[in-house]
C-alpha cells in the first residue's frame, strides 16, 4: 500500500509510548528495519535517542540511589533494564542514545539552527562524562534528579 510507511510510523510512535506503564522500542526498530532512510526515519531515530537517554537516567538513578529510586520510571523502563551491572547498562544506553541522535540529525530536514541546538545541547550533554540532564524522563513524564 502507498500508505504503509505512514501507517507503520504512526503505529511505531503510538506503540513506543508507555503501555500499561512500560516502554516498548520494538515498533520503532521495526519501522527503521523496513524504512531506514524513510521520510519519518529522523523522527524515529530521535524517539529512540530520547528513550535511550531516559533509560540511562533511570539506570543511573538505580545505581546512585538504590532499587526503590523512581519506582514509576523504573516500572516504565522495566523491560529494558537487564541483570547486567548498572555501569554497563549506562554505557550501552548512553552509546545508543548518542548513535541515534547522530542518525536523526543526519537525516533531519529541520533548520540548521534547530539541528545545531540539538548538537550543542543534549548530544553534547550525552557525550559528557559528567552528564547532568535535569529534564524529564520523556516517555514517562517524570522528573529526574
MARLO-643751 format. One record per residue (C-alpha): z, y negated, x; residue number from 0. Coordinates in Angstrom, 1 decimal, always signed. Layout:
N
<node><zz>Z</zz><yy>Y</yy><xx>X</xx><seq>NUM</seq></node>
...
end
This chain:
145
<node><zz>+0.0</zz><yy>+0.0</yy><xx>+0.0</xx><seq>0</seq></node>
<node><zz>-0.7</zz><yy>-3.6</yy><xx>+1.2</xx><seq>1</seq></node>
<node><zz>+2.9</zz><yy>-4.4</yy><xx>+0.3</xx><seq>2</seq></node>
<node><zz>+4.5</zz><yy>-1.6</yy><xx>+2.4</xx><seq>3</seq></node>
<node><zz>+5.6</zz><yy>-3.7</yy><xx>+5.3</xx><seq>4</seq></node>
<node><zz>+7.2</zz><yy>-6.4</yy><xx>+3.0</xx><seq>5</seq></node>
<node><zz>+8.9</zz><yy>-3.7</yy><xx>+0.9</xx><seq>6</seq></node>
<node><zz>+10.2</zz><yy>-1.9</yy><xx>+3.9</xx><seq>7</seq></node>
<node><zz>+11.5</zz><yy>-5.2</yy><xx>+5.3</xx><seq>8</seq></node>
<node><zz>+13.3</zz><yy>-6.1</yy><xx>+2.1</xx><seq>9</seq></node>
<node><zz>+14.9</zz><yy>-2.7</yy><xx>+1.8</xx><seq>10</seq></node>
<node><zz>+15.9</zz><yy>-2.8</yy><xx>+5.5</xx><seq>11</seq></node>
<node><zz>+17.6</zz><yy>-6.2</yy><xx>+5.2</xx><seq>12</seq></node>
<node><zz>+19.3</zz><yy>-5.2</yy><xx>+2.0</xx><seq>13</seq></node>
<node><zz>+20.4</zz><yy>-1.8</yy><xx>+3.2</xx><seq>14</seq></node>
<node><zz>+21.7</zz><yy>-3.1</yy><xx>+6.5</xx><seq>15</seq></node>
<node><zz>+24.3</zz><yy>-5.2</yy><xx>+4.8</xx><seq>16</seq></node>
<node><zz>+27.7</zz><yy>-3.7</yy><xx>+4.3</xx><seq>17</seq></node>
<node><zz>+27.5</zz><yy>-1.0</yy><xx>+1.6</xx><seq>18</seq></node>
<node><zz>+30.9</zz><yy>+0.2</yy><xx>+0.5</xx><seq>19</seq></node>
<node><zz>+32.2</zz><yy>-1.9</yy><xx>+3.4</xx><seq>20</seq></node>
<node><zz>+30.1</zz><yy>-0.1</yy><xx>+6.0</xx><seq>21</seq></node>
<node><zz>+27.1</zz><yy>-1.4</yy><xx>+8.1</xx><seq>22</seq></node>
<node><zz>+24.1</zz><yy>+0.9</yy><xx>+8.5</xx><seq>23</seq></node>
<node><zz>+21.5</zz><yy>-0.1</yy><xx>+11.1</xx><seq>24</seq></node>
<node><zz>+19.1</zz><yy>+2.8</yy><xx>+10.4</xx><seq>25</seq></node>
<node><zz>+17.0</zz><yy>+0.8</yy><xx>+7.8</xx><seq>26</seq></node>
<node><zz>+16.4</zz><yy>-1.9</yy><xx>+10.4</xx><seq>27</seq></node>
<node><zz>+15.4</zz><yy>+0.6</yy><xx>+13.0</xx><seq>28</seq></node>
<node><zz>+13.1</zz><yy>+2.3</yy><xx>+10.6</xx><seq>29</seq></node>
<node><zz>+11.2</zz><yy>-0.9</yy><xx>+9.9</xx><seq>30</seq></node>
<node><zz>+10.8</zz><yy>-1.5</yy><xx>+13.7</xx><seq>31</seq></node>
<node><zz>+9.7</zz><yy>+2.0</yy><xx>+14.3</xx><seq>32</seq></node>
<node><zz>+6.8</zz><yy>+1.5</yy><xx>+11.8</xx><seq>33</seq></node>
<node><zz>+6.2</zz><yy>-2.2</yy><xx>+12.4</xx><seq>34</seq></node>
<node><zz>+7.4</zz><yy>-3.1</yy><xx>+16.0</xx><seq>35</seq></node>
<node><zz>+5.2</zz><yy>-6.2</yy><xx>+16.0</xx><seq>36</seq></node>
<node><zz>+5.2</zz><yy>-6.8</yy><xx>+12.3</xx><seq>37</seq></node>
<node><zz>+5.4</zz><yy>-10.1</yy><xx>+10.5</xx><seq>38</seq></node>
<node><zz>+9.1</zz><yy>-9.6</yy><xx>+9.9</xx><seq>39</seq></node>
<node><zz>+10.0</zz><yy>-8.0</yy><xx>+13.3</xx><seq>40</seq></node>
<node><zz>+11.6</zz><yy>-11.1</yy><xx>+14.7</xx><seq>41</seq></node>
<node><zz>+14.0</zz><yy>-11.3</yy><xx>+11.7</xx><seq>42</seq></node>
<node><zz>+14.8</zz><yy>-7.6</yy><xx>+12.0</xx><seq>43</seq></node>
<node><zz>+15.5</zz><yy>-8.0</yy><xx>+15.8</xx><seq>44</seq></node>
<node><zz>+17.7</zz><yy>-11.0</yy><xx>+15.0</xx><seq>45</seq></node>
<node><zz>+19.6</zz><yy>-8.9</yy><xx>+12.4</xx><seq>46</seq></node>
<node><zz>+20.1</zz><yy>-6.1</yy><xx>+14.9</xx><seq>47</seq></node>
<node><zz>+21.2</zz><yy>-8.5</yy><xx>+17.6</xx><seq>48</seq></node>
<node><zz>+23.8</zz><yy>-10.1</yy><xx>+15.3</xx><seq>49</seq></node>
<node><zz>+25.1</zz><yy>-6.7</yy><xx>+14.2</xx><seq>50</seq></node>
<node><zz>+25.5</zz><yy>-5.5</yy><xx>+17.8</xx><seq>51</seq></node>
<node><zz>+27.2</zz><yy>-8.8</yy><xx>+18.7</xx><seq>52</seq></node>
<node><zz>+29.6</zz><yy>-8.2</yy><xx>+15.8</xx><seq>53</seq></node>
<node><zz>+30.2</zz><yy>-4.7</yy><xx>+16.9</xx><seq>54</seq></node>
<node><zz>+31.0</zz><yy>-6.0</yy><xx>+20.4</xx><seq>55</seq></node>
<node><zz>+33.5</zz><yy>-8.4</yy><xx>+18.8</xx><seq>56</seq></node>
<node><zz>+35.1</zz><yy>-5.6</yy><xx>+16.7</xx><seq>57</seq></node>
<node><zz>+35.4</zz><yy>-3.2</yy><xx>+19.6</xx><seq>58</seq></node>
<node><zz>+36.8</zz><yy>-6.0</yy><xx>+21.8</xx><seq>59</seq></node>
<node><zz>+39.4</zz><yy>-6.6</yy><xx>+19.1</xx><seq>60</seq></node>
<node><zz>+40.3</zz><yy>-3.0</yy><xx>+19.1</xx><seq>61</seq></node>
<node><zz>+40.5</zz><yy>-2.9</yy><xx>+22.9</xx><seq>62</seq></node>
<node><zz>+42.7</zz><yy>-6.1</yy><xx>+23.1</xx><seq>63</seq></node>
<node><zz>+44.9</zz><yy>-5.7</yy><xx>+20.0</xx><seq>64</seq></node>
<node><zz>+45.0</zz><yy>-2.0</yy><xx>+19.1</xx><seq>65</seq></node>
<node><zz>+43.8</zz><yy>+0.1</yy><xx>+16.3</xx><seq>66</seq></node>
<node><zz>+45.3</zz><yy>-1.9</yy><xx>+13.5</xx><seq>67</seq></node>
<node><zz>+43.4</zz><yy>-5.1</yy><xx>+14.5</xx><seq>68</seq></node>
<node><zz>+41.0</zz><yy>-6.4</yy><xx>+11.9</xx><seq>69</seq></node>
<node><zz>+41.1</zz><yy>-3.4</yy><xx>+9.6</xx><seq>70</seq></node>
<node><zz>+38.3</zz><yy>-4.8</yy><xx>+7.3</xx><seq>71</seq></node>
<node><zz>+36.0</zz><yy>-5.5</yy><xx>+10.3</xx><seq>72</seq></node>
<node><zz>+36.8</zz><yy>-2.0</yy><xx>+11.8</xx><seq>73</seq></node>
<node><zz>+36.0</zz><yy>-0.4</yy><xx>+8.4</xx><seq>74</seq></node>
<node><zz>+32.8</zz><yy>-2.4</yy><xx>+8.2</xx><seq>75</seq></node>
<node><zz>+31.6</zz><yy>-1.1</yy><xx>+11.5</xx><seq>76</seq></node>
<node><zz>+33.3</zz><yy>+2.3</yy><xx>+11.5</xx><seq>77</seq></node>
<node><zz>+30.1</zz><yy>+4.4</yy><xx>+11.5</xx><seq>78</seq></node>
<node><zz>+29.0</zz><yy>+2.6</yy><xx>+14.7</xx><seq>79</seq></node>
<node><zz>+32.3</zz><yy>+2.9</yy><xx>+16.6</xx><seq>80</seq></node>
<node><zz>+32.4</zz><yy>+6.1</yy><xx>+18.7</xx><seq>81</seq></node>
<node><zz>+35.1</zz><yy>+8.0</yy><xx>+20.6</xx><seq>82</seq></node>
<node><zz>+33.8</zz><yy>+6.6</yy><xx>+23.9</xx><seq>83</seq></node>
<node><zz>+36.1</zz><yy>+4.3</yy><xx>+25.8</xx><seq>84</seq></node>
<node><zz>+36.1</zz><yy>+0.8</yy><xx>+24.3</xx><seq>85</seq></node>
<node><zz>+34.8</zz><yy>-0.8</yy><xx>+27.6</xx><seq>86</seq></node>
<node><zz>+31.8</zz><yy>+1.5</yy><xx>+27.5</xx><seq>87</seq></node>
<node><zz>+31.1</zz><yy>+0.7</yy><xx>+23.8</xx><seq>88</seq></node>
<node><zz>+31.5</zz><yy>-3.1</yy><xx>+24.5</xx><seq>89</seq></node>
<node><zz>+29.0</zz><yy>-2.9</yy><xx>+27.4</xx><seq>90</seq></node>
<node><zz>+26.5</zz><yy>-1.0</yy><xx>+25.3</xx><seq>91</seq></node>
<node><zz>+26.8</zz><yy>-3.2</yy><xx>+22.2</xx><seq>92</seq></node>
<node><zz>+26.5</zz><yy>-6.3</yy><xx>+24.3</xx><seq>93</seq></node>
<node><zz>+23.4</zz><yy>-4.9</yy><xx>+26.1</xx><seq>94</seq></node>
<node><zz>+21.8</zz><yy>-4.0</yy><xx>+22.7</xx><seq>95</seq></node>
<node><zz>+22.6</zz><yy>-7.5</yy><xx>+21.3</xx><seq>96</seq></node>
<node><zz>+21.0</zz><yy>-9.3</yy><xx>+24.3</xx><seq>97</seq></node>
<node><zz>+18.0</zz><yy>-6.9</yy><xx>+24.2</xx><seq>98</seq></node>
<node><zz>+17.4</zz><yy>-7.6</yy><xx>+20.5</xx><seq>99</seq></node>
<node><zz>+17.9</zz><yy>-11.4</yy><xx>+20.8</xx><seq>100</seq></node>
<node><zz>+15.3</zz><yy>-11.4</yy><xx>+23.6</xx><seq>101</seq></node>
<node><zz>+12.8</zz><yy>-9.3</yy><xx>+21.5</xx><seq>102</seq></node>
<node><zz>+13.4</zz><yy>-11.6</yy><xx>+18.5</xx><seq>103</seq></node>
<node><zz>+12.8</zz><yy>-14.7</yy><xx>+20.5</xx><seq>104</seq></node>
<node><zz>+9.6</zz><yy>-13.3</yy><xx>+22.0</xx><seq>105</seq></node>
<node><zz>+8.2</zz><yy>-12.6</yy><xx>+18.5</xx><seq>106</seq></node>
<node><zz>+9.7</zz><yy>-15.6</yy><xx>+16.7</xx><seq>107</seq></node>
<node><zz>+7.4</zz><yy>-18.3</yy><xx>+15.3</xx><seq>108</seq></node>
<node><zz>+10.3</zz><yy>-20.7</yy><xx>+14.8</xx><seq>109</seq></node>
<node><zz>+10.3</zz><yy>-24.1</yy><xx>+16.5</xx><seq>110</seq></node>
<node><zz>+10.7</zz><yy>-24.3</yy><xx>+20.3</xx><seq>111</seq></node>
<node><zz>+13.9</zz><yy>-26.4</yy><xx>+19.7</xx><seq>112</seq></node>
<node><zz>+15.4</zz><yy>-23.7</yy><xx>+17.5</xx><seq>113</seq></node>
<node><zz>+14.5</zz><yy>-21.0</yy><xx>+20.0</xx><seq>114</seq></node>
<node><zz>+16.0</zz><yy>-23.0</yy><xx>+22.8</xx><seq>115</seq></node>
<node><zz>+19.2</zz><yy>-23.3</yy><xx>+20.8</xx><seq>116</seq></node>
<node><zz>+19.4</zz><yy>-19.6</yy><xx>+20.5</xx><seq>117</seq></node>
<node><zz>+18.6</zz><yy>-19.1</yy><xx>+24.2</xx><seq>118</seq></node>
<node><zz>+21.2</zz><yy>-21.6</yy><xx>+25.4</xx><seq>119</seq></node>
<node><zz>+23.7</zz><yy>-20.8</yy><xx>+22.6</xx><seq>120</seq></node>
<node><zz>+24.5</zz><yy>-17.2</yy><xx>+21.5</xx><seq>121</seq></node>
<node><zz>+22.2</zz><yy>-15.5</yy><xx>+24.0</xx><seq>122</seq></node>
<node><zz>+23.8</zz><yy>-17.2</yy><xx>+27.0</xx><seq>123</seq></node>
<node><zz>+27.3</zz><yy>-16.6</yy><xx>+25.5</xx><seq>124</seq></node>
<node><zz>+26.5</zz><yy>-12.9</yy><xx>+25.2</xx><seq>125</seq></node>
<node><zz>+25.3</zz><yy>-12.7</yy><xx>+28.8</xx><seq>126</seq></node>
<node><zz>+28.6</zz><yy>-14.3</yy><xx>+30.0</xx><seq>127</seq></node>
<node><zz>+31.4</zz><yy>-12.2</yy><xx>+31.4</xx><seq>128</seq></node>
<node><zz>+33.7</zz><yy>-14.5</yy><xx>+29.5</xx><seq>129</seq></node>
<node><zz>+32.1</zz><yy>-14.2</yy><xx>+26.1</xx><seq>130</seq></node>
<node><zz>+34.3</zz><yy>-16.1</yy><xx>+23.7</xx><seq>131</seq></node>
<node><zz>+32.3</zz><yy>-16.2</yy><xx>+20.4</xx><seq>132</seq></node>
<node><zz>+34.6</zz><yy>-17.8</yy><xx>+17.8</xx><seq>133</seq></node>
<node><zz>+32.2</zz><yy>-17.3</yy><xx>+14.9</xx><seq>134</seq></node>
<node><zz>+32.3</zz><yy>-14.9</yy><xx>+12.1</xx><seq>135</seq></node>
<node><zz>+31.6</zz><yy>-11.2</yy><xx>+12.1</xx><seq>136</seq></node>
<node><zz>+28.4</zz><yy>-11.8</yy><xx>+10.3</xx><seq>137</seq></node>
<node><zz>+27.9</zz><yy>-8.8</yy><xx>+8.1</xx><seq>138</seq></node>
<node><zz>+31.5</zz><yy>-8.5</yy><xx>+7.1</xx><seq>139</seq></node>
<node><zz>+32.0</zz><yy>-12.3</yy><xx>+6.5</xx><seq>140</seq></node>
<node><zz>+35.2</zz><yy>-12.0</yy><xx>+8.5</xx><seq>141</seq></node>
<node><zz>+36.6</zz><yy>-14.5</yy><xx>+11.0</xx><seq>142</seq></node>
<node><zz>+37.1</zz><yy>-13.4</yy><xx>+14.6</xx><seq>143</seq></node>
<node><zz>+39.5</zz><yy>-14.4</yy><xx>+17.4</xx><seq>144</seq></node>
end
